[in-house]
Amino acid sequence: MSDPYARKLVGHSFYHSKVDIKCNTLVVLDGTLENRGLNMIQPISRAFPKYAIIELIGTDDPLAAPGAKGDNICYIGFLELKNSGVLLTGDEVIWNGKKIGTIAGYDDTHMPNHQNTIVLMDKRISGKDLGIKINDEIIIKGFTK
C-alpha cells in the first residue's frame, strides 16, 4: 500500500476547516528526558473518537515534525477527548487561555493503548511545572480557512 503522506501527495492544503477538540486532563506528568528516542510517524493528522486517550509530550526541538526523531522531551499529561475530531500538525494546544505549543507529530510507541502526541513548545516545561491540574480543560484548536 502506498502512503500518500510519505509520497508528499497530500498536505495541510487538503484541510479546509475542522472543529476544536476539547480535552480534560486525566493525569498530570512531570519530568524531562534528553534521550527519549521518539520516532514520529509520517502522517500529519490523526483521527480520534470521543473519549479517546492521548498523551501529550513536549519538545523544544525546532526540527520536530512528521518523520523526524526526537530525544529532548518533557512529559505534560494524559488527556481524554470530550468530542471526536482530527488532530493536525500545527494545531494550537491551549490551556488556561494560553498557548502551550503546537502539534508537531505523533509517535506510535504505545499504540493501540494511547497515541503519543508531540507538542512543539518554546521551552520544555512539564505538566506539573506548567501548573496543570486534574480535570483542567485543554483545547486543541480547529480552524476555518
VMD Tcl script that draws the C-alpha trace (Angstrom):
set ca {
  {0.00 0.00 0.00}
  {1.32 3.44 -0.90}
  {1.40 6.11 1.84}
  {0.22 9.45 0.37}
  {1.96 11.33 3.22}
  {5.33 9.68 2.53}
  {4.87 10.39 -1.18}
  {4.02 14.07 -0.42}
  {0.72 13.78 -2.30}
  {-1.38 15.34 0.49}
  {-0.69 18.08 3.00}
  {-2.19 20.87 5.05}
  {-3.84 22.41 1.98}
  {-6.32 19.50 1.94}
  {-7.75 20.62 5.29}
  {-10.25 23.46 4.83}
  {-11.80 23.58 8.33}
  {-12.08 21.47 11.47}
  {-13.55 21.54 14.95}
  {-11.83 22.32 18.23}
  {-11.16 19.25 20.32}
  {-11.91 19.78 23.99}
  {-9.98 17.60 26.40}
  {-9.87 17.04 30.14}
  {-6.65 16.25 31.96}
  {-6.66 12.75 33.48}
  {-3.01 12.57 34.53}
  {-0.50 15.37 35.09}
  {3.04 14.30 34.28}
  {6.40 15.57 35.48}
  {9.89 15.09 34.12}
  {12.18 15.61 31.17}
  {14.43 13.33 29.15}
  {17.36 14.04 26.86}
  {17.34 10.62 25.18}
  {13.70 9.59 24.67}
  {14.09 8.16 21.16}
  {10.74 9.19 19.68}
  {10.05 8.08 16.12}
  {7.45 10.45 14.75}
  {5.26 8.83 12.14}
  {4.88 10.34 8.66}
  {1.15 11.31 8.72}
  {0.31 14.91 9.64}
  {-3.10 14.02 11.09}
  {-4.73 11.51 13.44}
  {-8.47 10.94 13.88}
  {-9.86 10.15 17.33}
  {-13.26 9.13 18.67}
  {-14.90 10.83 21.62}
  {-13.35 9.66 24.92}
  {-10.06 8.56 23.32}
  {-6.95 8.99 25.48}
  {-3.83 10.75 24.20}
  {-0.54 11.56 25.90}
  {0.97 15.00 25.40}
  {4.76 15.04 25.23}
  {6.54 18.38 24.79}
  {9.72 19.17 22.89}
  {11.62 22.35 22.12}
  {13.41 20.80 19.13}
  {12.66 23.06 16.13}
  {13.16 20.06 13.81}
  {10.29 18.12 15.42}
  {8.00 17.13 12.54}
  {6.39 14.07 10.94}
  {9.06 11.52 10.08}
  {11.63 13.04 12.48}
  {13.36 11.55 15.51}
  {13.03 13.19 18.91}
  {15.07 12.95 22.07}
  {14.73 16.11 24.17}
  {11.26 15.96 25.67}
  {9.13 16.77 28.69}
  {6.02 14.97 29.86}
  {2.82 17.03 30.01}
  {-0.08 14.67 30.68}
  {-2.77 12.26 29.57}
  {-5.96 13.75 28.14}
  {-9.43 12.42 27.45}
  {-11.05 13.86 24.34}
  {-14.55 15.16 25.03}
  {-15.53 15.16 21.34}
  {-14.44 13.32 18.23}
  {-12.07 15.09 15.90}
  {-8.88 15.20 13.91}
  {-5.55 16.43 15.25}
  {-3.35 18.10 12.66}
  {0.26 19.18 12.90}
  {0.34 22.90 13.55}
  {-2.82 22.86 15.69}
  {-2.51 25.07 18.76}
  {-2.70 23.47 22.21}
  {-4.42 25.87 24.61}
  {-4.50 25.53 28.40}
  {-5.90 28.11 30.78}
  {-6.31 30.57 27.88}
  {-2.61 30.30 26.94}
  {-0.96 28.58 24.01}
  {1.48 26.00 25.35}
  {2.60 24.87 21.90}
  {1.57 23.35 18.59}
  {1.13 19.75 17.49}
  {4.42 18.64 15.89}
  {3.65 14.98 15.24}
  {2.81 11.57 16.66}
  {4.74 8.58 17.98}
  {3.17 5.10 17.92}
  {5.25 3.53 20.73}
  {2.24 2.81 22.95}
  {-0.44 2.17 20.30}
  {-3.11 0.89 20.49}
  {-3.18 1.85 24.17}
  {-2.77 5.58 23.52}
  {-1.27 7.95 20.94}
  {1.83 9.91 21.91}
  {1.10 13.41 20.64}
  {4.18 15.63 20.39}
  {3.80 19.33 21.19}
  {6.41 21.81 19.98}
  {6.98 24.29 22.83}
  {9.19 27.37 23.11}
  {10.68 25.82 26.24}
  {10.18 22.30 27.60}
  {8.01 22.60 30.71}
  {6.33 19.54 32.25}
  {2.63 19.46 33.04}
  {3.41 19.74 36.75}
  {5.66 22.76 36.27}
  {3.10 24.42 33.98}
  {0.61 24.11 36.84}
  {-1.87 21.87 35.02}
  {-4.34 20.15 37.38}
  {-6.56 17.08 37.09}
  {-9.74 17.86 35.08}
  {-8.27 21.08 33.62}
  {-9.58 21.72 30.13}
  {-7.10 21.73 27.27}
  {-8.33 22.74 23.82}
  {-6.70 21.70 20.57}
  {-7.79 24.47 18.24}
  {-9.57 23.83 15.00}
  {-9.67 26.35 12.16}
  {-11.51 27.54 9.08}
  {-9.62 28.88 6.09}
}
mol new
graphics top color blue
foreach p $ca { graphics top sphere $p radius 0.5 }
foreach p [lrange $ca 0 end-1] q [lrange $ca 1 end] { graphics top cylinder $p $q radius 0.2 }
display resetview
